[in-house]
C-alpha cells in the first residue's frame, strides 16, 4: 500500500514571486532572516523552500552563508513512545 503524497505548502504572501536573479535587498534580507529562524525552530529545508518560493539549494546556501549547521538527513529518531519498544 503506497503512502499518500505529502501536502505541498504554498509560498507565504510576503515571498510569493520574489525569487529572481537580482532580488530586492530588503526582501532578500527578510527571506534570509525567516529561513534561519524557521530552520532553527525545526522546519525542514523542503518546507522552507516551498514557503519562501526558493529552491532547495537556495535555502541551503542561505543557511551556509549564515553559518547555520544543518541537521542530518532523515527524520529525527523517536526516543519515547509506544512504538520505540517494538523496534528493539
One Martini backbone bead per residue (centre of mass of N, CA, C, O) as a GRO file, in nm:
protein
   88
    1UNK     BB    1   0.092   0.040   0.027
    2UNK     BB    2   0.084   0.355  -0.041
    3UNK     BB    3   0.165   0.658   0.029
    4UNK     BB    4   0.066   0.954   0.076
    5UNK     BB    5   0.099   1.253  -0.022
    6UNK     BB    6   0.255   1.537   0.033
    7UNK     BB    7   0.186   1.838   0.122
    8UNK     BB    8   0.193   2.137  -0.028
    9UNK     BB    9   0.325   2.445   0.007
   10UNK     BB   10   0.264   2.774   0.016
   11UNK     BB   11   0.361   3.067  -0.038
   12UNK     BB   12   0.416   3.334   0.115
   13UNK     BB   13   0.310   3.648   0.048
   14UNK     BB   14   0.594   3.792   0.095
   15UNK     BB   15   0.742   3.568  -0.126
   16UNK     BB   16   0.578   3.565  -0.367
   17UNK     BB   17   0.765   3.614  -0.656
   18UNK     BB   18   1.073   3.705  -0.534
   19UNK     BB   19   1.233   3.533  -0.716
   20UNK     BB   20   1.563   3.627  -0.833
   21UNK     BB   21   1.870   3.713  -0.950
   22UNK     BB   22   1.780   4.027  -0.839
   23UNK     BB   23   1.692   4.092  -0.550
   24UNK     BB   24   1.559   4.256  -0.315
   25UNK     BB   25   1.732   4.333  -0.035
   26UNK     BB   26   1.495   4.340   0.169
   27UNK     BB   27   1.365   4.072   0.095
   28UNK     BB   28   1.616   3.894   0.128
   29UNK     BB   29   1.659   3.955   0.429
   30UNK     BB   30   1.384   3.840   0.516
   31UNK     BB   31   1.425   3.556   0.412
   32UNK     BB   32   1.682   3.490   0.576
   33UNK     BB   33   1.565   3.528   0.856
   34UNK     BB   34   1.338   3.322   0.827
   35UNK     BB   35   1.506   3.071   0.764
   36UNK     BB   36   1.676   3.067   1.021
   37UNK     BB   37   1.446   3.063   1.228
   38UNK     BB   38   1.283   2.813   1.117
   39UNK     BB   39   1.512   2.605   1.123
   40UNK     BB   40   1.574   2.630   1.432
   41UNK     BB   41   1.262   2.546   1.494
   42UNK     BB   42   1.232   2.273   1.264
   43UNK     BB   43   1.227   2.314   0.981
   44UNK     BB   44   1.256   2.222   0.665
   45UNK     BB   45   1.397   2.270   0.366
   46UNK     BB   46   1.146   2.209   0.197
   47UNK     BB   47   0.951   2.398   0.342
   48UNK     BB   48   1.116   2.659   0.300
   49UNK     BB   49   1.112   2.655  -0.006
   50UNK     BB   50   0.803   2.676  -0.034
   51UNK     BB   51   0.751   2.936   0.152
   52UNK     BB   52   0.981   3.122  -0.019
   53UNK     BB   53   1.015   3.056  -0.326
   54UNK     BB   54   1.255   2.849  -0.325
   55UNK     BB   55   1.512   2.660  -0.348
   56UNK     BB   56   1.678   2.420  -0.192
   57UNK     BB   57   1.966   2.542  -0.251
   58UNK     BB   58   1.904   2.831  -0.153
   59UNK     BB   59   1.857   2.752   0.142
   60UNK     BB   60   2.131   2.625   0.192
   61UNK     BB   61   2.298   2.885   0.130
   62UNK     BB   62   2.181   3.057   0.353
   63UNK     BB   63   2.277   2.881   0.588
   64UNK     BB   64   2.577   2.892   0.518
   65UNK     BB   65   2.610   3.206   0.525
   66UNK     BB   66   2.508   3.195   0.849
   67UNK     BB   67   2.631   2.931   0.998
   68UNK     BB   68   2.430   2.695   0.977
   69UNK     BB   69   2.378   2.393   1.104
   70UNK     BB   70   2.292   2.103   0.970
   71UNK     BB   71   2.102   1.849   0.965
   72UNK     BB   72   2.038   1.547   0.926
   73UNK     BB   73   1.923   1.293   0.752
   74UNK     BB   74   1.608   1.270   0.822
   75UNK     BB   75   1.436   1.165   1.071
   76UNK     BB   76   1.379   1.172   1.381
   77UNK     BB   77   1.426   0.999   1.655
   78UNK     BB   78   1.269   0.803   1.868
   79UNK     BB   79   1.262   0.792   2.236
   80UNK     BB   80   0.949   0.782   2.280
   81UNK     BB   81   0.699   0.543   2.301
   82UNK     BB   82   0.519   0.274   2.176
   83UNK     BB   83   0.722   0.197   1.924
   84UNK     BB   84   1.010   0.169   2.055
   85UNK     BB   85   0.970  -0.120   2.184
   86UNK     BB   86   0.939  -0.271   1.900
   87UNK     BB   87   1.235  -0.207   1.776
   88UNK     BB   88   1.411  -0.411   1.969
   0.00000   0.00000   0.00000
